[in-house]
C-alpha cells in the first residue's frame, strides 16, 4: 500500500524527491492511511496524522488531514467525498475530537466547508527591521548585565523541545507537537535549509525562533516564535539579523489585537458530544438547545441541551425551541470566540 500511495502522491503533487522520501519514511504508515482502490491501483488517499490540541482547558485528540489527493482520471466523481466520509468514521471510532487540515489551494476552503470544516486557524504577520544603528551598537552583553547565549541548531535538542512544548502548551487553543512530530519538523527544516535559533541566560532558554529562508535565501521567515518577554524576543531578532547578515525578518505569529487576519487552516468537529461537554463546562453561562445534523457522521445527529455547564444528549426531541445546526455551523459557533492556532505543519 505504501508504494501505491507514494505513486499517487508523486502524480498529484510537485514535491521534491527529498521531501517525499522524508514524508514516507517518517510520517506515513498504513495505520493512518485511508485509501480507495480501483483494481490494483490506489485512486484516492489521505493520511490522518495525530496531533494533541489544547481546547477548553483540556488536551484533546485531533487528526490532521495530510496528502489528500485523487487520481486525475477519477476527479469530479465524488471519490474524495467518499474518502473523507470513511476517514470521519474511523476518526469517530478512535475517539478523535476534531479533524484539522490546511487547504492546498484557496478554492479548497469552499470544498472542505461542504463536508463540515470551518476556517478557524488564522495567523498574524509582523516585520522586524534592525535599527539603523544596530550593527554598531549591538553587543553580546546587553546593558542589563545578563550574559546571553545565542545558539543555532539543526538537530534535535531536548532542551529546545521542552521549551517549545511548554510555551505552546500555554496557548489555550493550539495544535501541539509531540517529540516524534518535532523530529519530523526538524527533518523538514533541514530540507528547507532552515534553523532554530535560541537565546539563553543562566536559567536556560528564554526565546526560540524556527526560521526558514525563502526561495532566494534573501529573506528569513520566522515560522514559530516563543519567548519569555518582548525584550528578550527583540534581542533574539537582533542576534539573528547579525548572524545571517540581514536587516529584515518576516514573522508569522498568533493574531494580536488589531492585526489583519490571514486564513490558514480549517477544523471540523468529529465527536459532538464530548466537544460540547467541554464547551459547556467552560461556558456555564450559555444555554443552548441544538438539533444537530451531520450528513457525513450520522452518529452525531440528535438533540443537545447545554445548561449550567452540563451537556445532555437525546435521540428524541424534548419539548421547547431548538436551533437547527449543521455540523459546520456548530463548529463555527464553538470556535467563534477561540483564537485557534497551528504552526510548523508540513504545508
C-alpha positions in Angstrom: 0.0 0.0 0.0 2.8 2.4 0.9 4.3 2.3 -2.7 0.8 2.7 -4.3 0.1 5.8 -2.2 3.5 7.1 -2.9 3.0 6.7 -6.6 -0.3 8.6 -6.4 1.4 11.4 -4.3 4.1 11.9 -6.9 1.4 12.1 -9.6 -0.7 14.7 -7.8 1.9 16.9 -6.0 5.0 18.7 -7.1 7.1 18.0 -4.0 10.8 17.2 -4.3 12.0 13.7 -4.1 13.8 14.5 -0.9 10.5 15.7 0.8 8.6 12.7 -0.5 11.3 10.4 0.8 11.2 12.1 4.2 7.4 12.1 4.4 7.0 8.4 3.6 9.9 7.5 5.9 8.9 9.5 9.0 5.2 10.4 8.6 3.4 7.8 6.5 2.2 4.4 7.9 -0.6 2.2 6.9 -2.4 2.8 10.2 -3.0 6.5 9.4 -3.7 5.9 5.7 -7.2 5.8 4.2 -7.4 4.9 0.5 -9.8 3.9 -2.2 -8.7 1.4 -4.8 -9.8 0.5 -8.3 -8.4 -2.8 -9.3 -4.8 -2.8 -8.2 -4.4 1.0 -8.3 -5.0 3.5 -5.5 -7.2 6.2 -6.9 -7.5 8.4 -3.8 -5.7 8.6 -0.5 -5.2 10.7 2.6 -3.4 10.3 5.9 -4.9 11.2 9.3 -1.9 12.4 11.3 -2.4 12.5 15.1 -1.9 15.8 16.9 -2.9 16.8 20.5 -4.7 20.1 20.8 -5.4 22.4 23.8 -9.1 23.1 23.9 -11.3 24.5 26.8 -8.6 23.9 29.4 -8.0 20.3 28.3 -5.9 18.4 25.8 -7.9 16.6 23.1 -7.0 14.3 20.2 -7.2 15.5 16.7 -6.5 14.1 13.2 -4.8 16.3 10.7 -5.7 15.5 7.1 -2.5 15.3 5.1 -1.8 14.3 1.5 -5.4 14.2 0.4 -5.4 13.5 -3.4 -7.3 11.9 -6.1 -6.0 10.4 -9.4 -6.7 12.9 -12.2 -8.8 10.3 -14.1 -11.2 9.9 -11.2 -11.7 13.6 -10.2 -15.2 15.2 -10.0 -16.8 11.8 -9.3 -17.3 12.2 -5.5 -14.3 9.9 -4.7 -12.7 12.4 -2.3 -16.0 13.0 -0.6 -16.4 9.2 0.0 -12.8 9.0 1.2 -13.4 11.8 3.7 -16.6 10.0 4.9 -14.6 6.9 5.5 -11.9 8.9 7.4 -14.5 10.6 9.6 -15.9 7.2 10.5 -12.5 5.9 11.5 -11.8 9.0 13.5 -15.1 8.8 15.4 -14.4 5.2 16.3 -10.9 6.2 17.5 -12.3 8.9 19.9 -10.9 11.8 17.8 -12.5 15.1 18.9 -11.6 17.2 15.8 -10.2 16.9 12.3 -8.0 19.7 11.0 -6.4 20.5 7.7 -4.7 23.2 5.6 -6.2 23.6 2.1 -3.5 23.4 -0.5 -5.4 25.9 -2.8 -7.7 28.8 -2.0 -10.7 27.2 -3.7 -10.4 24.2 -1.4 -11.7 26.2 1.5 -15.2 26.1 -0.1 -14.8 22.4 -1.0 -14.0 21.3 2.6 -16.6 23.6 4.0 -19.2 21.4 2.3 -18.1 18.5 4.4 -18.3 20.4 7.7 -15.0 22.1 8.1 -14.8 25.8 9.0 -11.9 28.2 8.8 -10.7 28.7 12.4 -6.9 28.8 12.3 -5.7 32.2 11.4 -2.4 34.0 11.9 -0.9 37.5 12.0 2.2 38.9 10.4 4.8 41.3 11.5 8.1 42.6 10.3 11.2 43.2 12.4 13.7 45.7 11.0 17.1 46.0 12.5 17.6 49.6 13.8 19.8 51.7 11.7 22.5 51.7 14.4 22.0 48.0 15.1 25.3 46.9 13.5 27.3 49.5 15.5 25.5 49.4 18.9 24.8 45.7 19.1 26.6 44.0 22.0 26.6 40.3 23.1 26.2 41.6 26.6 23.2 44.0 26.9 23.2 46.8 29.4 21.3 44.6 31.9 24.5 42.7 32.5 22.9 39.3 31.6 25.3 37.1 29.7 23.1 36.0 26.9 24.0 32.9 24.9 22.9 32.8 21.2 22.8 29.4 19.5 21.9 27.9 16.2 20.5 24.4 15.9 19.5 22.0 13.1 19.5 18.7 15.1 17.2 17.6 17.9 17.9 19.0 21.3 15.9 18.0 24.4 16.1 21.5 26.0 14.7 23.0 22.8 11.8 20.6 22.6 11.0 21.0 26.3 10.9 24.8 26.0 8.8 24.7 22.8 6.4 22.2 24.2 6.0 24.2 27.5 5.4 27.5 25.7 3.0 26.0 23.2 1.0 24.3 26.0 0.4 27.8 27.3 -1.6 28.7 24.2 -5.3 28.0 25.0 -6.4 26.7 21.6 -3.4 25.3 19.8 -2.3 22.2 17.9 0.6 20.7 19.8 3.7 18.8 18.7 4.8 15.6 20.2 8.5 14.8 20.4 8.2 12.4 17.5 6.5 15.1 15.4 9.1 17.6 16.4 11.7 15.4 14.9 9.7 15.4 11.6 9.6 19.2 11.8 13.4 19.2 12.1 13.8 16.9 9.1 11.7 19.3 7.0 13.6 22.2 8.4 16.9 20.6 7.2 15.4 20.1 3.7 14.5 23.8 3.7 17.9 24.8 4.9 16.4 26.5 7.9 17.4 26.8 11.5 16.3 27.0 15.1 17.7 30.0 16.9 17.7 30.2 20.7 18.7 32.8 23.3 19.5 31.6 26.8 20.6 33.0 30.1 21.8 31.2 33.2 18.3 29.7 33.8 18.0 28.2 30.3 16.3 29.1 27.0 14.4 32.4 27.1 13.5 32.8 23.5 13.3 30.5 20.4 12.6 31.0 16.7 12.1 28.5 14.0 13.3 30.1 10.7 13.0 29.3 7.1 14.7 31.1 4.2 12.7 32.0 1.1 13.5 30.5 -2.3 16.1 33.1 -3.0 17.5 32.9 0.6 17.3 36.7 0.7 14.5 36.8 3.4 14.2 34.9 6.5 10.7 33.8 7.6 10.1 33.0 11.3 7.5 30.2 11.3 7.3 29.9 15.1 8.4 32.4 17.8 8.3 31.7 21.5 9.8 34.0 24.2 9.5 34.8 27.8 9.4 38.6 27.4 9.1 41.1 24.5 12.5 42.4 25.4 14.2 39.0 25.0 12.3 38.5 21.8 13.6 41.7 20.3 17.1 40.8 21.4 16.8 37.4 19.7 15.8 39.1 16.5 18.8 41.3 16.7 21.1 38.4 17.2 19.5 36.6 14.2 19.9 39.6 11.9 23.6 39.9 12.9 24.1 36.1 12.5 22.7 35.9 8.9 23.6 39.4 7.9 20.1 40.6 7.1 18.2 43.7 8.3 14.6 42.4 8.0 12.7 39.3 9.4 9.2 38.3 8.5 7.4 36.7 11.4 4.2 34.6 11.4 2.5 34.5 14.8 -0.8 34.2 16.6 -3.1 37.1 16.0 -2.6 40.2 18.1 -5.4 42.7 18.7 -6.0 44.9 15.7 -3.8 42.8 13.4 -5.1 41.8 9.9 -6.0 38.1 10.0 -4.7 35.6 7.4 -6.6 32.3 6.9 -4.5 29.2 7.3 -6.4 26.1 8.5 -9.8 24.5 9.0 -11.3 22.4 11.7 -14.3 20.0 11.9 -16.0 18.5 15.0 -15.8 14.7 14.8 -17.3 13.8 18.2 -20.0 16.3 19.0 -21.0 15.2 22.5 -17.5 15.2 24.2 -16.7 18.5 22.5 -20.0 20.1 23.7 -19.4 18.7 27.2 -16.0 20.5 27.3 -17.5 23.6 25.8 -20.4 23.7 28.3 -18.1 23.3 31.2 -16.0 26.2 30.1 -19.1 28.4 29.3 -21.5 27.6 32.1 -23.5 30.8 31.4 -24.6 29.6 27.9 -27.8 27.7 27.4 -28.5 26.1 24.1 -31.0 23.6 22.7 -29.4 22.2 19.5 -30.9 20.0 16.8 -27.7 18.8 15.2 -27.4 17.4 11.6 -24.2 15.8 10.4 -24.6 14.5 6.8 -21.2 12.6 7.0 -21.4 11.3 10.6 -24.9 10.2 11.5 -23.7 9.2 15.0 -23.6 13.0 15.8 -27.2 13.6 14.8 -29.6 14.3 17.6 -30.5 16.8 20.3 -28.1 18.5 22.6 -29.0 20.6 25.7 -26.4 22.9 27.3 -27.3 24.3 30.7 -25.3 25.3 33.7 -22.1 23.8 32.5 -23.6 20.4 31.5 -24.4 18.9 28.2 -27.2 16.4 27.8 -27.8 14.3 24.6 -31.0 12.7 23.4 -32.1 10.8 20.3 -35.6 12.2 20.8 -36.6 15.8 20.8 -37.5 17.3 24.1 -40.3 20.0 24.0 -39.2 23.5 23.5 -37.5 25.7 20.9 -34.4 24.2 19.2 -31.7 25.7 17.0 -31.1 23.5 14.0 -27.5 23.4 13.1 -25.3 21.6 10.6 -22.0 20.2 12.0 -20.2 23.1 10.2 -22.4 25.7 11.9 -21.9 24.1 15.2 -18.1 24.0 14.7 -18.2 27.7 13.8 -20.2 28.5 16.9 -17.8 26.6 19.2 -14.8 28.3 17.7 -16.3 31.8 17.3 -14.6 33.1 20.5 -11.4 31.0 20.2 -8.1 32.1 18.6 -7.2 28.7 17.2 -3.6 28.4 16.1 -1.3 25.9 14.4 2.2 26.2 13.2 5.2 24.1 12.0 2.9 21.9 9.8 4.2 20.3 6.6 2.2 22.5 4.4 
